[in-house]
Amino acid sequence: MSFRHLIGSLLLAFSAFAPHLSAQVPSHATTATNHSYILGTFVGTMPCADCPGITVKLILYAKAANDLTGTTYRMDLVYQGKNVKPFVTNGNWTVIHGMPGSPAATIYQLNPDRPGQEQNFLRLSADALKQLDRDKQVVNSPYNLTLKRVSGTP
């Protein structure tokens, strides 16, 4: 996969949610949710074709620490060096076990109820998630596609 196709694929993955934004609100605003437990907050910088990077903040909500039914998320995308409001998306997420070549893998899939708009993150550890492609494959990239847990979150 060429560099141009890689960046295009990543931008498509992150921008696929733009038409479905429930609201564009400041990244510090809280999301209305019926879940009171934050399973984790993960932050990282993803590549951007026309800016220094996209700061991604992913908050995973659950009913409780051990209750992963009806889970929701909030993702804030801040385009560095651009004078635009952050893109804020909300939706559901689920846990998938196994991926091609790794049957024991744990994947957090955002928007499992929206065919073609799913985003997959491989759980590397309790403190790190790595973005996968839509086929649940590791993206062969020279760039860091990892989100790390913000300290102080469960």
C-alpha positions in Angstrom: 0.0 0.0 0.0 1.5 3.3 -1.0 1.9 6.2 1.4 -0.8 8.2 -0.3 -3.3 5.3 -0.1 -2.4 4.7 3.5 -3.1 8.4 4.5 -6.2 8.4 2.4 -7.5 5.3 4.1 -6.8 6.7 7.5 -8.5 10.0 6.7 -11.5 8.1 5.3 -11.7 6.0 8.5 -11.7 9.1 10.7 -13.8 11.3 8.5 -16.4 8.7 7.8 -18.3 9.8 10.9 -18.4 13.5 9.9 -21.8 13.3 8.1 -23.2 11.5 11.1 -22.1 13.8 13.8 -24.7 14.3 16.5 -23.2 17.7 17.3 -20.0 19.6 17.0 -19.3 20.7 20.5 -16.1 21.7 22.3 -14.0 18.7 23.2 -14.3 19.6 26.9 -18.1 19.3 26.9 -19.7 16.2 28.4 -21.7 13.7 26.4 -25.2 12.9 27.5 -25.1 9.2 28.2 -27.0 6.7 30.4 -23.6 5.2 31.4 -21.9 6.6 34.4 -18.8 4.5 34.2 -15.8 5.5 32.1 -14.1 2.3 31.1 -11.1 4.3 29.8 -10.0 7.5 28.0 -7.4 6.9 25.3 -5.4 9.7 23.5 -3.0 9.7 20.5 -2.0 11.6 17.4 -2.9 10.0 14.1 -1.4 11.0 10.7 -3.0 13.7 8.7 -2.5 14.4 4.9 -2.7 18.2 5.2 -1.9 19.0 8.8 0.7 18.0 11.4 -1.6 15.4 12.9 -5.0 14.6 14.3 -5.3 14.4 18.0 -7.7 11.6 18.8 -9.5 11.3 22.2 -11.6 8.2 22.6 -13.7 7.7 25.7 -15.3 4.3 26.2 -18.4 4.2 28.5 -20.0 1.2 30.1 -22.7 0.6 32.6 -20.2 -0.7 35.1 -16.6 -2.0 35.2 -17.7 -5.6 34.5 -20.9 -4.8 32.5 -20.1 -4.4 28.8 -23.7 -4.4 27.5 -25.0 -1.4 25.8 -21.7 0.4 25.7 -21.2 3.8 24.1 -18.2 6.0 23.1 -17.3 9.5 22.4 -14.5 10.4 20.0 -13.0 13.9 19.6 -10.8 14.6 16.6 -8.8 17.8 16.6 -7.0 18.7 13.4 -3.7 20.3 14.5 -2.8 23.6 12.9 -6.3 24.0 11.4 -8.8 26.6 12.5 -11.8 24.3 12.6 -13.9 23.0 15.5 -13.2 19.5 16.7 -15.2 16.8 15.2 -17.1 14.9 17.9 -18.7 11.6 17.2 -20.8 9.3 19.5 -22.0 5.8 19.0 -22.0 2.3 20.3 -19.1 -0.1 20.6 -18.6 -3.8 21.3 -15.9 -6.3 22.1 -14.9 -8.8 19.4 -12.6 -11.7 20.2 -10.1 -12.9 17.5 -8.8 -11.5 14.3 -7.1 -13.1 11.3 -3.8 -14.6 12.5 -4.6 -14.0 16.2 -7.6 -15.9 17.6 -6.9 -14.6 21.2 -6.9 -10.9 20.2 -9.4 -8.5 21.7 -10.8 -5.8 19.4 -13.0 -2.9 20.4 -15.2 -2.1 17.4 -16.9 1.3 17.2 -20.2 1.5 15.5 -20.9 -2.2 15.0 -24.5 -1.2 14.1 -23.3 0.9 11.1 -22.1 -1.4 8.3 -19.2 0.1 6.4 -18.5 2.7 9.2 -17.0 0.4 11.8 -13.7 1.3 13.3 -11.5 -1.4 14.9 -9.0 -1.0 17.7 -6.8 -3.8 18.8 -6.3 -3.9 22.6 -2.5 -4.1 22.9 -2.7 -3.9 26.7 -4.9 -2.4 29.4 -3.2 1.0 28.5 -3.0 0.9 24.7 -5.2 0.5 21.7 -4.0 0.3 18.1 -6.2 1.2 15.1 -6.8 -1.6 12.6 -8.2 -1.4 9.1 -11.8 -2.3 8.3 -10.9 -6.0 7.8 -9.4 -6.1 11.3 -5.9 -6.2 10.0 -2.9 -4.3 11.3 -2.1 -1.3 9.1 1.4 -1.5 7.7 2.4 2.0 8.4 5.5 3.9 9.5 3.3 6.1 11.7 2.1 5.4 15.2 -1.5 4.4 15.2 -1.7 3.8 18.9 -4.0 5.5 21.5 -2.7 5.4 25.1 -4.8 5.5 28.2 -4.9 8.8 30.0 -3.6 8.4 33.5 -6.2 8.6 36.2 -8.9 6.7 34.2 -9.8 3.1 35.1 
